[in-house]
Amino acid sequence: MLNFEDVLRKWENQGVHLLPPNDRATVINILESTRKEISDDVFDLYCSTGGMKYGASDDHLWSFWSLEQVVKENKPFSRSGLFFADFLIGSHYYLFHYESPKRSSVWLYDTQELLAESV
């Protein structure tokens, strides 16, 4: 299984435009504005990168959202989970489901399919 540092290197090698990482205090402040439970692994991920530039995607047409887009896309939803990515310009949506203070699982929202036990 790849960890997110490996995925970030892969994206950089593909030429995907990644936004710069943020300091932990900024990440916490922004993500807590969604009023969702956020685990440490999600905070760590956004401290490693700021996500992809709006409209960017990898060679599989998967887009990992910036913090600003995460906030915007989660505003209309009161359900649990934090939307953080999409595939093929909104064809499918991905979310983090809070499991514990340390860990969130990753789900494909459209089919309610568990994709990974942790970030």
C-alpha positions in Angstrom: 0.0 0.0 0.0 1.3 3.5 -0.9 1.5 6.1 1.8 0.6 9.7 0.9 4.3 10.8 0.6 4.7 8.2 -2.2 1.5 9.5 -3.9 2.7 13.1 -3.6 6.1 12.1 -5.3 4.1 10.3 -8.1 2.0 13.4 -8.7 5.0 15.7 -8.8 6.7 13.3 -11.3 3.5 13.5 -13.5 3.7 17.3 -13.4 0.5 17.7 -11.4 0.3 21.2 -9.9 0.3 20.8 -6.2 -0.3 23.7 -3.8 2.3 24.3 -1.1 1.8 22.7 2.3 0.4 24.6 5.2 1.4 24.8 8.8 -0.6 22.7 11.2 -2.3 25.7 12.9 -3.6 26.9 9.5 -4.8 23.4 8.5 -6.6 22.9 11.8 -8.2 26.4 11.7 -9.5 25.9 8.1 -10.7 22.3 8.4 -12.4 22.9 11.8 -14.5 25.6 10.0 -16.3 22.7 8.3 -17.7 21.7 11.7 -16.7 18.0 10.9 -14.7 15.7 13.1 -11.2 15.7 11.7 -8.5 13.1 12.6 -4.8 13.6 12.8 -4.0 11.7 9.6 -6.2 14.2 7.6 -4.4 17.2 9.3 -1.1 15.5 8.5 -2.0 15.1 4.8 -2.9 18.8 4.4 0.4 19.7 6.2 2.2 17.7 3.5 0.5 19.4 0.6 -2.2 22.1 0.1 -4.0 19.8 -2.4 -4.2 20.3 -6.2 -4.7 23.6 -7.9 -8.4 24.0 -8.8 -9.2 22.1 -12.0 -6.0 20.0 -11.8 -6.1 16.2 -11.8 -3.7 13.3 -12.0 -3.3 11.0 -15.0 -6.3 9.0 -13.8 -8.5 12.2 -13.7 -8.6 12.2 -9.9 -8.6 15.6 -8.2 -7.4 16.1 -4.6 -9.0 19.3 -3.4 -7.3 22.3 -1.8 -8.3 23.3 1.7 -10.5 26.1 0.3 -12.3 23.8 -2.0 -12.9 21.3 0.9 -14.5 24.0 2.9 -16.7 25.2 0.0 -17.8 21.7 -1.1 -18.7 20.6 2.5 -20.8 23.6 3.4 -24.1 22.3 1.9 -23.7 18.9 3.6 -24.6 18.1 7.2 -23.9 14.4 7.0 -20.8 12.9 8.7 -17.7 12.7 6.6 -15.5 15.2 4.9 -15.6 15.4 1.1 -12.0 15.9 -0.2 -11.7 14.7 -3.8 -13.5 13.9 -7.0 -13.0 11.9 -10.1 -13.8 13.0 -13.7 -15.0 16.5 -12.9 -17.5 15.4 -10.2 -18.5 12.1 -11.6 -17.6 10.4 -8.2 -16.8 12.0 -4.8 -14.5 10.8 -2.1 -14.8 11.4 1.6 -12.9 10.9 4.9 -14.9 9.2 7.6 -13.7 10.0 11.1 -12.9 6.7 12.9 -10.8 8.0 15.9 -8.7 11.1 16.8 -5.8 9.5 15.0 -7.5 7.9 11.9 -10.1 8.4 9.2 -11.2 5.9 6.6 -11.6 6.7 2.9 -14.9 6.1 1.2 -16.3 6.4 -2.3 -19.4 8.4 -1.6 -21.5 7.5 -4.6 -21.4 3.7 -3.9 -20.8 3.9 -0.1 -17.7 1.7 -0.7 -14.9 1.6 1.8 -11.6 2.2 -0.1 -9.1 2.3 2.7 -9.0 1.9 6.4 -6.9 5.0 6.9 -5.6 8.0 4.9 
